[in-house]
Amino acid sequence: MLVVSVVILPVMATDSPDQLNNAGALYSQSVDLAQEGKYQEALQASDRALALNVTSMVSVIQANRAGILVMLGRFDEAIEAADISLAREGNLTTAHSIAWYNKGNALRSLGRTDEARTAYARAAELDPTLIPPDLATVTPVVSLTPAKSPVQWSTVLLALSLVSCIWVCLYQKRE
């Protein structure tokens, strides 16, 4: 199941348009590959997007990356990626809800059901549509709910363009 919402990310002064577009394209590619079940390739695309060091996209990329790592059975790394996403501040409700959900999947797969319950509850607080799986039994990773991916890159690009336009307009009014 793909979660699609508008996420307005702050455009950082250090994020050049080329870097932003390249990171966005790689992020979108990672989402598409994950949806096709090509998790190793999806992870590689996510890692290439992160290597571009686009500050405004780190939380979204890491939230998605956590889900990919869960599907690859790399649960400790998935928790780490989710925690990196959650450590980012700002208007990142969707990215954070996805990070909490994917962290819950990783914790569940490790048999840490109490922690998984907490993570799923945090995800549901941010996005009530993220229904936690039944934690009565721990199931193998192959039967987990598919990893959640935040938004398609085209939606993020539209939101970033809007924010950039607003910023330029406000900046020009000051002068």
C-alpha angles and dihedrals in degrees: 000000000000118000112213121187137140112265116188108206123190112248107229121216088237093056106092117204091245093051090046093050093046093047090046093051091049091047090051090048091052091051092049093047092048090051088054091051093249094132100162091052090044090054091051091052090049091050091050090051091051091049088064087066097221100172096201093057102045096096095048094045093047093048090054091042090055090059092048091051090051090054089050090052092245094131101163090051089047090055090049092050091048091050091052089052092047092050091063115096128215139065093331102131095136095045091047094048090052091046091052091048094049090045087053090053091051093047091047091052089052090053092249093133099161091055090043090054090053092048093048090048090053090050091050091049089059096038118015091196090071099091113191118233121247106282095192088104132022110237129197117267093253091069096045121119106270115270114272118240119200115221136334113258093243090063092049091048091052091050092046091050090052092049091047092051092050091048092050092048092050092045092051091050090058092059 
